[in-house]
C-alpha cells in the first residue's frame, strides 16, 4: 500500500493517484494543477498555503486507501 508523505512530488502523486485531487481542491490547493506541481512536494504546497501537513497527509492517505 502506498503511503503519502510530505516529501512526495505533487505532480507524481496526482498522476499515480488522481483520487487525491479531490482532497487538494477541498483544502483550497488549486496549485495541484499549476505548472509548479512538477517541482513542488506535498509539504511545500501545504506550507505555502498555510495548511496543516498532518491533516492533509491523513486525508490524502485516506483517499488513496479508499481507492484500493
C-alpha positions in Angstrom: 0.0 0.0 0.0 1.2 3.5 -0.9 1.8 5.9 2.0 1.6 9.6 1.0 4.4 11.6 2.6 5.3 15.3 2.7 8.3 14.6 0.5 6.3 13.2 -2.4 6.3 15.2 -5.6 2.9 16.8 -6.1 2.5 16.0 -9.8 3.7 12.4 -9.4 1.2 11.8 -6.6 -1.7 13.2 -8.6 -0.7 11.3 -11.7 -0.4 8.0 -9.9 -3.4 8.7 -7.6 -5.9 11.0 -9.2 -8.3 10.4 -6.3 -6.1 12.8 -4.3 -7.2 15.7 -6.4 -10.5 16.0 -4.5 -8.6 16.4 -1.3 -6.3 19.1 -2.7 -9.3 21.0 -4.0 -11.2 20.6 -0.7 -8.2 22.2 1.1 -8.0 25.1 -1.4 -4.9 23.8 -3.0 -5.6 24.6 -6.6 -1.9 24.6 -7.1 -2.1 20.9 -7.5 -2.8 21.6 -11.2 -0.4 24.5 -11.7 3.0 24.4 -13.5 4.8 24.4 -10.2 3.3 21.0 -9.2 6.1 19.2 -11.0 8.7 21.0 -8.8 6.9 21.1 -5.5 6.4 18.5 -2.8 3.2 17.9 -0.8 4.8 19.5 2.2 6.0 22.6 0.3 2.5 23.1 -1.1 0.9 22.8 2.3 3.4 25.2 3.9 2.9 27.8 1.1 -0.8 27.7 1.7 -0.8 27.6 5.5 -2.3 24.1 5.6 -1.5 21.7 8.5 0.5 19.0 6.9 -0.6 16.3 9.4 -4.3 16.7 8.5 -3.5 16.9 4.8 -1.5 13.7 4.8 -4.2 11.9 6.8 -6.8 12.9 4.3 -4.6 12.1 1.3 -3.8 8.6 2.7 -7.4 8.0 3.4 -8.3 8.8 -0.2 -5.6 6.5 -1.6 -6.7 3.7 0.8 -10.3 4.0 -0.3 -9.4 3.7 -3.9 -7.7 0.3 -3.4 
